[in-house]
Amino acid sequence: MVKDLHHLLSEESKGRKPSPLKSAFKYYGQDDLVFLGGGLPMSDYFPWEKIVAYSPAPPFTGAAGIAEKPSETGKSTVTELYKEQVEKFDVPLARSLQYGYTAGQPELLDFLKKHTEIIHHPPYPEWDTIVSIGNTESWDSTLRTFCNPGDTILVEEYTFSSAIETARALSVNFAPVHMDDKGLIPEELEKLLKNWDSSVKPFPKLLYSISTGQNPTGSSLSNERRKQIYDIACKYDFVIIEDEPYYFLQMGEYNKNVEAKDIPTPTHEEFLNSLVKSFLSMDVEGRVVRLDSCSKVLAPGTRLGWIVAQKDLLERYVRLHEVSIQTSSGFTQSLIAGLLGRWGQDGYIDWLIGLRKEYTIKRDFTTRCLEKYMPSLVKYDPPVAGMFFTVIIDAAKHPEFATKYDSDPIKVEDAVYHRALKAGCLMIPGSWFRSPNFEGSSSTFFFRGTYAAVDLKQLDIGLERFGKAIKEEFGVTN
């Protein structure tokens, strides 16, 4: 049975009332009612009669359908959208381009809810889904829904810098939790909370976690760690915010003896069984808010995401969205609902399987480049998910660490960054992702790279340049 978590809501969220104007929209479109209540332009005045999109068609013969050009092969999914509904899963433009449906268009929500059931099997009945305009907005809405100025949130000690800036602007306190190469450490979380002094700052309401293919570290929480963290959340009464844009980019362990392209394509059952369990899938109290997104599996510019949580909490999000974003783009909702509806749940899983193979190929290629170009003082662990990898360097191995750089690893990090930039390769210093109130005394530092943004040839060139820059800075040859 879900827990009543209203005591964790922000005062701003508690104070939100349903918009009287929005409540009148439920009467719009009734045949026996003349609706004179809102500034809704007639669909006759929308300058779009028809939108046609050509997309790859399942089953995808390329790794992810990416190599297929529908215009050249003739094998495509043709999505034709009109002002009126074409198929039962289509969102007609006359409706999607109009005001209303803050929670999302019903046809799209129907697909996303069935998708959530297939992947996560939420173990309580009172859950639901609403659309957002991507995980950045979902996170901003989450903070406004739960946090008052001065409240405290738990964060991974290295995390997505934009997420931190979003929270910082709302005047919350940060409590970083120590990590290792496998992600957030449950024992460190328990230790932090057990010794919490609420007279200094309020007890945390939220844990913000990028649990799979973590940005920036590339780490992924195991099933065992997720269960431990979830149990701690129940024990200490806070909400887990599961920010998961990289969830479907799970590649498995790196095997240097096997070429990724030679790995057989899994069945749907094998694929689903291989996925790490989400926090949502183990949530029996309704204290997980899952943030999902199209950004990494379809395209960032769609600006479409969805939030899964218990219905009572989502109602508060809807009240906020009514007076902020109103809803996600109508064009986007029509296009994505039309595409996914034509693919079907099976076709979409085919697409996700293909994406995994694409990213596995790039992860494996990157790892081989690191083996080839990095000096021995560099450490790295091939990620099992996501778009990012890290190279870890011990600044104490620099011959001038104590003299030129005052035994400060950040100064060495900065020197490597600028030397690599001059050589023609940009990777991001790990210190840029440090959470506020970070406490660390190690002499090591890391750089975050991505294999998502360039092709294999550019990956090879970039990593060779970066390895050369490290060798030159540290005065080593191998």
LOMARTOR-658073 format. One record per residue (C-alpha): residue number from 1; residue in three letters; chain; y, z, x. Coordinates in Angstrom, 1 decimal, padded with zeros to 4 digits, always signed. Example, Ala and Ser with C-alpha at 12.3 -4.5 7.8 and 13.67 -1.06 7.14 Angstrom:
REM residues 2
     k     r   c        Y        Z        X
     1   ala   A   -004.5   +007.8   +012.3
     2   ser   A   -001.1   +007.1   +013.7
REM end
This chain:
REM residues 478
     k     r   c        Y        Z        X
     1   met   A   +000.0   +000.0   +000.0
     2   val   A   +003.4   -000.9   +001.4
     3   lys   A   +005.8   +001.8   +002.4
     4   asp   A   +009.2   +002.2   +000.9
     5   leu   A   +011.5   +001.4   +003.8
     6   his   A   +014.9   +001.5   +002.1
     7   his   A   +015.9   +004.5   +004.2
     8   leu   A   +015.9   +002.1   +007.2
     9   leu   A   +018.4   -000.3   +005.6
    10   ser   A   +022.0   -000.5   +006.8
    11   glu   A   +024.8   +000.8   +004.7
    12   glu   A   +026.1   -002.8   +004.5
    13   ser   A   +022.7   -003.9   +003.1
    14   lys   A   +022.4   -001.0   +000.6
    15   gly   A   +025.9   -001.8   -000.7
    16   arg   A   +025.2   -005.5   -001.5
    17   lys   A   +025.0   -006.3   -005.2
    18   pro   A   +023.7   -009.5   -006.8
    19   ser   A   +026.5   -012.1   -007.0
    20   pro   A   +027.4   -012.5   -010.7
    21   leu   A   +028.2   -016.1   -010.1
    22   lys   A   +024.8   -016.7   -008.4
    23   ser   A   +023.0   -015.0   -011.2
    24   ala   A   +024.4   -017.5   -013.7
    25   phe   A   +022.7   -020.4   -011.8
    26   lys   A   +019.3   -019.6   -013.4
    27   tyr   A   +020.7   -021.2   -016.5
    28   tyr   A   +021.7   -024.4   -014.7
    29   gly   A   +019.7   -027.4   -015.9
    30   gln   A   +018.5   -026.1   -019.2
    31   asp   A   +018.4   -028.9   -021.7
    32   asp   A   +019.9   -026.9   -024.5
    33   leu   A   +022.8   -025.4   -022.5
    34   val   A   +026.1   -027.0   -021.5
    35   phe   A   +026.7   -025.5   -018.1
    36   leu   A   +030.4   -025.1   -017.5
    37   gly   A   +030.1   -022.1   -015.2
    38   gly   A   +030.1   -023.4   -011.6
    39   gly   A   +031.8   -025.9   -009.3
    40   leu   A   +028.7   -028.1   -009.1
    41   pro   A   +029.5   -031.8   -008.5
    42   met   A   +027.3   -034.2   -010.5
    43   ser   A   +024.4   -035.7   -008.5
    44   asp   A   +025.9   -039.1   -009.6
    45   tyr   A   +028.6   -038.4   -007.0
    46   phe   A   +026.2   -037.8   -004.1
    47   pro   A   +026.4   -040.9   -001.9
    48   trp   A   +022.6   -040.9   -001.1
    49   glu   A   +020.3   -042.6   -003.4
    50   lys   A   +017.3   -042.8   -001.1
    51   ile   A   +016.2   -041.5   +002.3
    52   val   A   +013.3   -043.0   +004.1
    53   ala   A   +011.7   -041.4   +007.2
    54   tyr   A   +008.8   -042.8   +009.3
    55   ser   A   +006.7   -040.2   +011.1
    56   pro   A   +003.3   -040.3   +012.8
    57   ala   A   +000.3   -040.1   +010.4
    58   pro   A   -002.7   -037.8   +010.8
    59   pro   A   -005.2   -037.9   +012.3
    60   phe   A   -003.1   -038.2   +015.4
    61   thr   A   -004.7   -040.3   +018.1
    62   gly   A   -002.1   -039.3   +020.8
    63   ala   A   -002.1   -035.8   +022.1
    64   ala   A   +000.4   -034.8   +019.4
    65   gly   A   +001.2   -038.1   +017.9
    66   ile   A   +004.1   -038.3   +020.3
    67   ala   A   +002.9   -041.5   +022.0
    68   glu   A   +002.5   -043.2   +018.7
    69   lys   A   +005.4   -045.4   +017.5
    70   pro   A   +005.0   -045.9   +013.8
    71   ser   A   +007.2   -049.0   +013.9
    72   glu   A   +004.9   -050.6   +016.5
    73   thr   A   +001.5   -049.4   +015.3
    74   gly   A   +002.1   -049.6   +011.6
    75   lys   A   +000.3   -046.3   +011.3
    76   ser   A   +002.9   -043.9   +009.9
    77   thr   A   +003.7   -041.3   +007.2
    78   val   A   +006.4   -042.9   +005.1
    79   thr   A   +008.5   -040.2   +003.4
    80   glu   A   +010.7   -041.7   +000.7
    81   leu   A   +013.1   -039.3   -001.0
    82   tyr   A   +015.1   -040.1   -004.1
    83   lys   A   +017.5   -038.3   -006.4
    84   glu   A   +014.6   -037.7   -008.7
    85   gln   A   +011.2   -036.2   -007.7
    86   val   A   +008.7   -038.8   -006.3
    87   glu   A   +005.6   -036.5   -005.6
    88   lys   A   +005.0   -033.0   -006.8
    89   phe   A   +005.8   -031.7   -003.3
    90   asp   A   +009.0   -033.6   -002.9
    91   val   A   +012.4   -031.8   -003.3
    92   pro   A   +014.6   -034.3   -005.2
    93   leu   A   +017.9   -034.9   -003.6
    94   ala   A   +019.7   -034.2   -006.9
    95   arg   A   +018.6   -030.6   -006.5
    96   ser   A   +018.4   -030.1   -002.7
    97   leu   A   +022.0   -031.4   -002.2
    98   gln   A   +023.3   -029.1   -004.9
    99   tyr   A   +024.2   -025.4   -004.8
   100   gly   A   +021.5   -022.9   -005.6
   101   tyr   A   +018.1   -021.8   -004.6
   102   thr   A   +019.3   -019.4   -001.9
   103   ala   A   +015.7   -018.3   -001.1
   104   gly   A   +014.7   -021.9   -000.5
   105   gln   A   +013.5   -024.9   -002.5
   106   pro   A   +010.3   -024.0   -004.4
   107   glu   A   +008.2   -027.0   -003.1
   108   leu   A   +008.9   -026.1   +000.5
   109   leu   A   +008.3   -022.4   -000.1
   110   asp   A   +005.0   -023.2   -001.7
   111   phe   A   +003.8   -025.0   +001.4
   112   leu   A   +005.1   -022.3   +003.8
   113   lys   A   +003.4   -019.5   +001.8
   114   lys   A   +000.1   -021.3   +001.8
   115   his   A   +000.5   -022.0   +005.5
   116   thr   A   +001.2   -018.2   +006.1
   117   glu   A   -001.9   -017.3   +004.1
   118   ile   A   -004.1   -019.7   +006.2
   119   ile   A   -002.8   -018.5   +009.5
   120   his   A   -002.0   -014.8   +009.0
   121   his   A   -003.8   -013.6   +005.9
   122   pro   A   -001.2   -010.8   +005.2
   123   pro   A   -003.3   -007.8   +004.2
   124   tyr   A   -001.1   -006.6   +001.4
   125   pro   A   -000.1   -008.4   -001.8
   126   glu   A   +003.6   -007.6   -002.1
   127   trp   A   +004.8   -010.1   +000.6
   128   asp   A   +006.9   -013.2   +000.2
   129   thr   A   +008.8   -015.9   +002.1
   130   ile   A   +012.4   -017.1   +002.1
   131   val   A   +014.0   -019.9   +004.2
   132   ser   A   +016.7   -019.4   +006.9
   133   ile   A   +018.6   -021.7   +009.2
   134   gly   A   +016.4   -020.8   +012.2
   135   asn   A   +015.4   -017.7   +014.0
   136   thr   A   +018.9   -017.1   +015.5
   137   glu   A   +020.3   -016.7   +012.0
   138   ser   A   +017.2   -014.8   +010.8
   139   trp   A   +017.8   -012.3   +013.6
   140   asp   A   +021.5   -011.9   +012.7
   141   ser   A   +020.6   -011.3   +009.1
   142   thr   A   +018.0   -008.8   +010.1
   143   leu   A   +020.5   -006.8   +012.1
   144   arg   A   +022.9   -006.8   +009.2
   145   thr   A   +020.2   -005.8   +006.8
   146   phe   A   +019.0   -002.8   +008.8
   147   cys   A   +021.6   -001.7   +011.3
   148   asn   A   +024.8   +000.2   +011.0
   149   pro   A   +027.2   +000.4   +014.0
   150   gly   A   +025.8   +003.0   +016.4
   151   asp   A   +022.1   +002.5   +015.3
   152   thr   A   +019.4   +002.0   +017.9
   153   ile   A   +017.0   -000.9   +018.4
   154   leu   A   +014.0   -001.1   +020.7
   155   val   A   +013.9   -004.2   +022.9
   156   glu   A   +011.8   -005.6   +025.7
   157   glu   A   +013.4   -004.8   +029.0
   158   tyr   A   +013.8   -008.6   +029.6
   159   thr   A   +014.6   -010.6   +026.5
   160   phe   A   +016.4   -013.5   +025.0
   161   ser   A   +020.0   -013.1   +026.0
   162   ser   A   +021.4   -014.6   +022.8
   163   ala   A   +019.5   -012.1   +020.7
   164   ile   A   +021.1   -009.3   +022.8
   165   glu   A   +024.6   -010.7   +022.3
   166   thr   A   +024.0   -011.0   +018.6
   167   ala   A   +023.2   -007.3   +018.4
   168   arg   A   +025.8   -006.2   +020.9
   169   ala   A   +028.5   -007.7   +018.6
   170   leu   A   +027.3   -005.4   +015.8
   171   ser   A   +027.7   -002.3   +018.0
   172   val   A   +024.1   -001.2   +018.1
   173   asn   A   +022.5   +000.8   +020.9
   174   phe   A   +019.7   -000.7   +023.0
   175   ala   A   +016.6   +001.1   +024.1
   176   pro   A   +014.6   -001.1   +026.6
   177   val   A   +010.9   -000.7   +026.8
   178   his   A   +009.1   -001.4   +030.1
   179   met   A   +007.0   -004.6   +030.5
   180   asp   A   +004.4   -005.9   +032.9
   181   asp   A   +002.9   -009.4   +033.2
   182   lys   A   +001.1   -009.0   +029.9
   183   gly   A   +004.3   -008.1   +028.0
   184   leu   A   +005.5   -004.8   +026.4
   185   ile   A   +003.5   -001.8   +027.5
   186   pro   A   +002.4   +000.3   +024.5
   187   glu   A   +002.1   +003.5   +026.6
   188   glu   A   +005.7   +003.1   +027.7
   189   leu   A   +006.8   +002.7   +024.1
   190   glu   A   +005.0   +005.8   +023.1
   191   lys   A   +006.4   +007.8   +026.0
   192   leu   A   +010.0   +006.7   +025.2
   193   leu   A   +009.7   +007.7   +021.5
   194   lys   A   +007.8   +010.9   +022.1
   195   asn   A   +010.7   +012.1   +024.3
   196   trp   A   +013.5   +010.8   +022.2
   197   asp   A   +016.6   +013.0   +021.8
   198   ser   A   +018.2   +012.2   +018.5
   199   ser   A   +021.2   +014.3   +019.4
   200   val   A   +022.2   +011.7   +022.0
   201   lys   A   +021.7   +008.6   +019.9
   202   pro   A   +019.9   +007.8   +016.6
   203   phe   A   +016.2   +007.3   +016.5
   204   pro   A   +015.3   +003.5   +016.6
   205   lys   A   +015.0   +001.6   +013.4
   206   leu   A   +013.7   -001.7   +014.8
   207   leu   A   +011.6   -003.1   +017.6
   208   tyr   A   +012.6   -006.6   +018.4
   209   ser   A   +009.7   -008.5   +020.1
   210   ile   A   +009.1   -012.1   +021.2
   211   ser   A   +005.4   -011.4   +021.3
   212   thr   A   +003.9   -014.8   +022.2
   213   gly   A   +005.2   -017.0   +025.1
   214   gln   A   +007.9   -014.4   +025.6
   215   asn   A   +011.4   -015.6   +026.5
   216   pro   A   +012.1   -015.3   +029.4
   217   thr   A   +008.9   -013.9   +031.0
   218   gly   A   +006.3   -016.2   +029.4
   219   ser   A   +004.1   -013.2   +028.8
   220   ser   A   +002.0   -012.8   +025.6
   221   leu   A   +000.8   -009.6   +024.0
   222   ser   A   -003.0   -009.2   +023.6
   223   asn   A   -004.6   -008.3   +020.3
   224   glu   A   -005.3   -004.8   +021.6
   225   arg   A   -001.7   -004.2   +022.6
   226   arg   A   -000.4   -005.5   +019.3
   227   lys   A   -002.6   -003.1   +017.4
   228   gln   A   -001.4   -000.2   +019.6
   229   ile   A   +002.2   -001.1   +019.1
   230   tyr   A   +001.7   -001.5   +015.3
   231   asp   A   +000.1   +002.0   +015.1
   232   ile   A   +003.1   +003.4   +017.0
   233   ala   A   +005.4   +001.8   +014.5
   234   cys   A   +003.6   +003.5   +011.7
   235   lys   A   +003.5   +006.8   +013.5
   236   tyr   A   +007.2   +006.8   +014.3
   237   asp   A   +008.5   +004.9   +011.3
   238   phe   A   +010.3   +001.8   +012.5
   239   val   A   +010.1   -001.9   +011.6
   240   ile   A   +008.7   -004.5   +013.9
   241   ile   A   +010.7   -007.7   +014.1
   242   glu   A   +008.2   -010.4   +015.2
   243   asp   A   +010.3   -013.3   +016.5
   244   glu   A   +007.7   -016.0   +017.0
   245   pro   A   +009.1   -019.6   +017.6
   246   tyr   A   +006.4   -020.2   +020.3
   247   tyr   A   +003.4   -018.9   +018.4
   248   phe   A   +001.7   -022.2   +018.0
   249   leu   A   +002.2   -023.1   +021.7
   250   gln   A   -000.8   -021.0   +022.7
   251   met   A   -002.7   -022.7   +025.5
   252   gly   A   -005.3   -020.3   +026.7
   253   glu   A   -006.1   -019.3   +030.2
   254   tyr   A   -005.3   -021.7   +033.1
   255   asn   A   -008.4   -023.2   +034.7
   256   lys   A   -007.7   -025.0   +037.9
   257   asn   A   -011.1   -026.8   +037.8
   258   val   A   -010.5   -028.5   +034.5
   259   glu   A   -007.9   -031.1   +033.6
   260   ala   A   -006.1   -030.2   +030.4
   261   lys   A   -006.5   -033.8   +029.1
   262   asp   A   -010.3   -033.5   +029.3
   263   ile   A   -010.4   -030.4   +027.1
   264   pro   A   -012.1   -031.4   +023.8
   265   thr   A   -010.0   -031.3   +020.7
   266   pro   A   -011.0   -028.1   +018.7
   267   thr   A   -011.9   -028.1   +015.1
   268   his   A   -009.5   -026.4   +012.7
   269   glu   A   -011.7   -023.4   +012.6
   270   glu   A   -011.9   -023.2   +016.4
   271   phe   A   -008.1   -023.6   +016.6
   272   leu   A   -007.4   -020.9   +014.1
   273   asn   A   -009.9   -018.5   +015.6
   274   ser   A   -008.3   -019.0   +019.1
   275   leu   A   -004.9   -017.8   +018.0
   276   val   A   -003.8   -014.3   +018.9
   277   lys   A   -003.4   -012.0   +015.9
   278   ser   A   +000.1   -011.7   +014.6
   279   phe   A   +001.7   -008.3   +013.8
   280   leu   A   +001.9   -009.7   +010.2
   281   ser   A   -001.9   -010.1   +010.1
   282   met   A   -002.4   -006.4   +010.7
   283   asp   A   +000.5   -005.0   +008.6
   284   val   A   -000.9   -002.8   +005.8
   285   glu   A   +002.4   -000.9   +005.3
   286   gly   A   +004.9   -003.8   +005.0
   287   arg   A   +006.8   -002.8   +008.1
   288   val   A   +006.6   -006.2   +009.9
   289   val   A   +009.4   -008.8   +009.4
   290   arg   A   +008.1   -012.1   +010.8
   291   leu   A   +010.6   -014.8   +011.9
   292   asp   A   +009.2   -018.3   +012.0
   293   ser   A   +010.9   -021.6   +012.9
   294   cys   A   +010.6   -025.3   +013.0
   295   ser   A   +012.5   -025.5   +016.2
   296   lys   A   +009.6   -025.6   +018.7
   297   val   A   +007.0   -027.4   +016.5
   298   leu   A   +009.2   -030.1   +014.8
   299   ala   A   +012.8   -030.2   +016.1
   300   pro   A   +015.5   -027.6   +016.9
   301   gly   A   +018.1   -029.6   +015.0
   302   thr   A   +016.3   -029.2   +011.7
   303   arg   A   +017.9   -025.7   +011.6
   304   leu   A   +015.1   -024.5   +009.4
   305   gly   A   +013.2   -021.2   +009.6
   306   trp   A   +011.5   -018.8   +007.3
   307   ile   A   +011.2   -015.1   +007.1
   308   val   A   +008.0   -013.3   +005.9
   309   ala   A   +008.2   -009.7   +004.8
   310   gln   A   +007.6   -007.4   +001.9
   311   lys   A   +009.5   -008.5   -001.2
   312   asp   A   +011.8   -005.5   -001.5
   313   leu   A   +013.2   -006.1   +001.9
   314   leu   A   +013.5   -009.9   +001.4
   315   glu   A   +015.6   -009.2   -001.7
   316   arg   A   +018.2   -007.6   +000.6
   317   tyr   A   +018.2   -010.7   +002.8
   318   val   A   +018.8   -012.9   -000.2
   319   arg   A   +021.8   -010.9   -001.3
   320   leu   A   +023.2   -011.4   +002.2
   321   his   A   +022.4   -015.1   +002.3
   322   glu   A   +024.1   -015.6   -001.1
   323   val   A   +027.5   -014.8   +000.5
   324   ser   A   +026.8   -016.2   +004.0
   325   ile   A   +024.6   -019.2   +004.6
   326   gln   A   +023.9   -019.8   +000.9
   327   thr   A   +020.7   -021.6   +001.9
   328   ser   A   +019.3   -024.0   +004.5
   329   ser   A   +020.4   -027.6   +004.6
   330   gly   A   +019.3   -029.6   +001.5
   331   phe   A   +018.7   -032.7   +003.6
   332   thr   A   +016.4   -030.7   +005.9
   333   gln   A   +014.5   -029.0   +003.1
   334   ser   A   +013.9   -032.3   +001.4
   335   leu   A   +012.8   -034.1   +004.6
   336   ile   A   +010.5   -031.3   +005.8
   337   ala   A   +009.0   -030.6   +002.4
   338   gly   A   +008.4   -034.4   +002.0
   339   leu   A   +006.8   -034.7   +005.4
   340   leu   A   +004.6   -031.6   +005.3
   341   gly   A   +003.6   -032.4   +001.7
   342   arg   A   +002.3   -035.8   +002.8
   343   trp   A   +000.6   -034.4   +005.9
   344   gly   A   -000.9   -031.6   +003.9
   345   gln   A   -002.0   -028.2   +005.4
   346   asp   A   -004.8   -030.0   +007.4
   347   gly   A   -002.5   -032.6   +008.7
   348   tyr   A   +000.0   -030.0   +009.9
   349   ile   A   -002.7   -028.1   +011.7
   350   asp   A   -003.7   -031.4   +013.4
   351   trp   A   -000.1   -031.7   +014.6
   352   leu   A   -000.1   -028.1   +015.9
   353   ile   A   -003.4   -028.8   +017.7
   354   gly   A   -001.9   -031.8   +019.3
   355   leu   A   +001.2   -029.9   +020.4
   356   arg   A   -001.0   -027.3   +022.1
   357   lys   A   -002.7   -030.0   +024.1
   358   glu   A   +000.7   -031.5   +025.2
   359   tyr   A   +002.0   -028.1   +026.4
   360   thr   A   -001.4   -027.3   +028.1
   361   ile   A   -001.1   -030.5   +030.1
   362   lys   A   +002.5   -029.6   +031.1
   363   arg   A   +001.6   -026.0   +031.9
   364   asp   A   -001.3   -027.0   +034.1
   365   phe   A   +000.8   -029.6   +035.9
   366   thr   A   +003.5   -027.1   +036.5
   367   thr   A   +001.0   -024.6   +037.9
   368   arg   A   -000.4   -027.2   +040.3
   369   cys   A   +003.2   -028.0   +041.4
   370   leu   A   +003.8   -024.3   +042.1
   371   glu   A   +000.6   -024.1   +044.1
   372   lys   A   +001.8   -027.1   +046.1
   373   tyr   A   +005.4   -026.3   +046.7
   374   met   A   +006.0   -022.6   +046.6
   375   pro   A   +005.9   -020.5   +049.8
   376   ser   A   +003.4   -017.7   +050.0
   377   leu   A   +006.0   -015.1   +049.3
   378   val   A   +006.3   -016.4   +045.7
   379   lys   A   +004.1   -015.0   +043.0
   380   tyr   A   +003.4   -016.6   +039.6
   381   asp   A   +001.0   -016.2   +036.7
   382   pro   A   +000.3   -019.3   +034.6
   383   pro   A   +001.5   -018.4   +031.0
   384   val   A   -001.0   -018.6   +028.2
   385   ala   A   +001.6   -019.6   +025.6
   386   gly   A   +005.1   -020.8   +025.2
   387   met   A   +007.5   -023.0   +027.1
   388   phe   A   +008.4   -020.8   +030.1
   389   phe   A   +007.0   -019.8   +033.5
   390   thr   A   +008.3   -017.4   +036.1
   391   val   A   +008.3   -017.3   +039.8
   392   ile   A   +008.6   -013.8   +041.3
   393   ile   A   +010.1   -013.1   +044.7
   394   asp   A   +010.3   -010.0   +046.8
   395   ala   A   +013.8   -009.8   +048.2
   396   ala   A   +012.7   -007.2   +050.7
   397   lys   A   +010.9   -010.1   +052.5
   398   his   A   +014.2   -011.7   +053.3
   399   pro   A   +015.0   -011.3   +057.0
   400   glu   A   +018.6   -010.3   +056.2
   401   phe   A   +017.9   -008.2   +053.1
   402   ala   A   +019.3   -005.0   +054.5
   403   thr   A   +022.2   -006.5   +056.5
   404   lys   A   +023.6   -009.6   +054.8
   405   tyr   A   +022.6   -008.6   +051.3
   406   asp   A   +023.0   -004.8   +051.4
   407   ser   A   +019.4   -004.3   +050.2
   408   asp   A   +020.5   -005.6   +046.8
   409   pro   A   +017.8   -008.0   +045.3
   410   ile   A   +020.4   -009.5   +042.8
   411   lys   A   +022.4   -010.8   +045.8
   412   val   A   +019.4   -012.5   +047.1
   413   glu   A   +018.6   -013.9   +043.7
   414   asp   A   +022.2   -015.3   +043.5
   415   ala   A   +021.8   -016.9   +046.9
   416   val   A   +018.6   -018.6   +045.9
   417   tyr   A   +020.1   -019.8   +042.6
   418   his   A   +023.0   -021.5   +044.3
   419   arg   A   +020.9   -022.9   +047.1
   420   ala   A   +018.5   -024.5   +044.5
   421   leu   A   +021.4   -025.7   +042.5
   422   lys   A   +022.9   -027.5   +045.5
   423   ala   A   +019.4   -029.0   +046.2
   424   gly   A   +019.3   -030.4   +042.6
   425   cys   A   +017.2   -027.9   +040.6
   426   leu   A   +018.4   -025.4   +038.1
   427   met   A   +016.2   -022.4   +037.1
   428   ile   A   +017.6   -019.3   +035.4
   429   pro   A   +017.9   -016.0   +037.2
   430   gly   A   +015.8   -013.3   +035.5
   431   ser   A   +018.7   -010.8   +035.8
   432   trp   A   +020.5   -012.8   +033.1
   433   phe   A   +017.9   -011.6   +030.6
   434   arg   A   +018.1   -007.9   +031.4
   435   ser   A   +018.5   -005.8   +028.3
   436   pro   A   +021.5   -003.4   +028.2
   437   asn   A   +020.6   +000.1   +029.7
   438   phe   A   +018.0   -001.6   +031.9
   439   glu   A   +016.6   +000.8   +034.4
   440   gly   A   +014.7   -000.7   +037.4
   441   ser   A   +014.5   -000.1   +041.1
   442   ser   A   +012.2   -002.8   +042.3
   443   ser   A   +013.1   -005.1   +045.1
   444   thr   A   +011.6   -008.1   +043.3
   445   phe   A   +013.4   -010.6   +041.1
   446   phe   A   +012.3   -013.6   +039.2
   447   phe   A   +013.5   -017.0   +037.9
   448   arg   A   +012.6   -018.5   +034.6
   449   gly   A   +011.7   -022.2   +034.4
   450   thr   A   +010.6   -024.4   +031.6
   451   tyr   A   +008.2   -027.3   +031.4
   452   ala   A   +009.4   -028.3   +028.0
   453   ala   A   +012.6   -030.1   +028.8
   454   val   A   +011.5   -032.9   +031.3
   455   asp   A   +008.6   -035.2   +031.9
   456   leu   A   +005.9   -034.6   +034.6
   457   lys   A   +007.7   -036.7   +037.2
   458   gln   A   +010.9   -034.7   +036.9
   459   leu   A   +008.9   -031.4   +036.9
   460   asp   A   +007.4   -032.4   +040.2
   461   ile   A   +010.7   -033.3   +041.7
   462   gly   A   +012.4   -030.2   +040.5
   463   leu   A   +009.8   -027.7   +041.6
   464   glu   A   +009.6   -029.3   +045.1
   465   arg   A   +013.4   -028.9   +045.4
   466   phe   A   +013.2   -025.3   +044.2
   467   gly   A   +010.4   -024.4   +046.6
   468   lys   A   +012.4   -026.0   +049.5
   469   ala   A   +015.4   -023.9   +048.6
   470   ile   A   +013.4   -020.7   +048.7
   471   lys   A   +011.9   -021.6   +052.1
   472   glu   A   +015.3   -022.4   +053.5
   473   glu   A   +016.9   -019.2   +052.2
   474   phe   A   +014.0   -017.0   +053.5
   475   gly   A   +013.6   -019.0   +056.7
   476   val   A   +009.9   -019.7   +056.2
   477   thr   A   +007.8   -022.9   +056.2
   478   asn   A   +004.9   -021.9   +054.0
REM end
